[in-house]
Amino acid sequence: MAKISAWIAVLAALAIVLALATRSQSLEFGSIGPALCAVLLVFGAFRTLTAKSGGLRLLCGAWGLATGLAWYAPSYNFPDFVPGILAVGAPVLTSAIGLALVVLHKERK
């Protein structure tokens, strides 16, 4: 389960980076949180996929941060044709699923 969550984390980080790149060319204060979240997701995914120490804890923390940021993110940046519940619900649900996959993972020693 952790490997699935790690690959979802890589895809989520890529989506965050693409969203930041298309939004503006300058690094503003509001984009520091998502950028940090993307870095933590990639780093946690790398450590989890290579079975390094602390990878699951880091990935769990990164998913927790991503869930909080997705919940806090305003939905008014989406186009008018995207329903509000989908604009807010899809990122939160994806982050919560990634977090649940890491938390429910059982390590074998």
C-alpha positions as CSV (number, residue, x, y, z in Angstrom):
1,M,0.0,0.0,0.0
2,A,2.8,2.4,0.7
3,K,4.3,2.0,-2.8
4,I,0.9,3.0,-4.3
5,S,0.7,6.0,-2.0
6,A,4.3,6.9,-3.0
7,W,3.5,6.9,-6.7
8,I,0.3,8.9,-6.1
9,A,2.5,11.4,-4.2
10,V,4.8,11.8,-7.2
11,L,1.7,12.5,-9.4
12,A,0.3,14.9,-6.9
13,A,3.6,16.7,-6.6
14,L,3.8,17.0,-10.4
15,A,0.2,18.4,-10.5
16,I,1.1,20.9,-7.8
17,V,4.3,22.0,-9.7
18,L,2.3,22.3,-12.9
19,A,-0.4,24.4,-11.2
20,L,2.2,26.7,-9.7
21,A,4.0,27.1,-13.0
22,T,0.9,28.0,-14.9
23,R,-0.4,30.4,-12.2
24,S,2.4,32.9,-12.2
25,Q,6.1,33.3,-13.0
26,S,7.0,34.9,-9.7
27,L,7.3,33.0,-6.4
28,E,4.9,34.7,-4.1
29,F,4.1,34.1,-0.5
30,G,0.9,32.1,-1.2
31,S,2.8,29.6,-3.3
32,I,5.5,28.7,-0.7
33,G,3.2,26.2,1.1
34,P,2.2,24.2,-2.0
35,A,5.8,24.2,-3.2
36,L,7.1,22.9,0.1
37,C,4.3,20.3,0.1
38,A,5.4,19.1,-3.4
39,V,9.0,18.8,-2.3
40,L,8.0,16.9,0.8
41,L,5.8,14.6,-1.2
42,V,8.6,13.8,-3.7
43,F,11.2,13.3,-1.0
44,G,8.9,11.1,1.1
45,A,8.0,9.1,-2.0
46,F,11.6,8.6,-2.9
47,R,12.5,7.4,0.7
48,T,9.5,5.1,0.7
49,L,10.2,3.6,-2.7
50,T,13.9,3.0,-1.9
51,A,13.0,1.6,1.6
52,K,15.0,4.2,3.5
53,S,14.6,4.8,7.2
54,G,11.8,7.2,8.0
55,G,10.3,7.2,4.6
56,L,6.8,6.2,5.7
57,R,6.8,8.9,8.5
58,L,7.9,11.6,6.1
59,L,5.4,10.5,3.4
60,C,2.6,10.4,6.1
61,G,3.5,14.0,7.2
62,A,3.7,15.2,3.6
63,W,0.2,13.7,2.9
64,G,-1.1,15.3,6.1
65,L,0.2,18.7,4.9
66,A,-1.2,18.2,1.5
67,T,-4.6,17.3,3.0
68,G,-4.6,20.4,5.1
69,L,-3.5,22.7,2.2
70,A,-6.1,21.1,-0.1
71,W,-8.9,21.6,2.5
72,Y,-7.8,25.2,3.0
73,A,-7.4,26.0,-0.7
74,P,-10.2,28.3,-2.0
75,S,-12.3,26.9,-4.9
76,Y,-12.7,30.3,-6.6
77,N,-9.6,29.8,-8.7
78,F,-11.3,27.1,-10.7
79,P,-13.2,27.9,-14.0
80,D,-17.0,28.4,-13.7
81,F,-17.9,25.1,-15.4
82,V,-16.2,23.1,-12.5
83,P,-18.7,22.5,-9.7
84,G,-17.6,23.8,-6.3
85,I,-17.9,20.4,-4.6
86,L,-15.6,18.9,-7.2
87,A,-13.1,21.7,-7.1
88,V,-12.7,21.4,-3.3
89,G,-13.5,17.7,-2.9
90,A,-11.2,16.1,-5.5
91,P,-7.8,17.4,-4.0
92,V,-8.9,16.7,-0.5
93,L,-10.1,13.2,-1.3
94,T,-6.9,12.3,-3.2
95,S,-4.8,13.6,-0.3
96,A,-6.9,11.7,2.2
97,I,-6.6,8.5,0.3
98,G,-2.8,8.9,0.0
99,L,-2.7,9.5,3.8
100,A,-4.9,6.5,4.5
101,L,-2.7,4.2,2.4
102,V,0.4,5.2,4.3
103,V,-1.3,4.9,7.7
104,L,-2.8,1.5,7.0
105,H,0.5,0.1,5.6
106,K,2.0,-2.7,7.7
107,E,5.7,-2.9,7.6
108,R,7.4,-6.3,7.5
109,K,10.7,-6.8,9.3
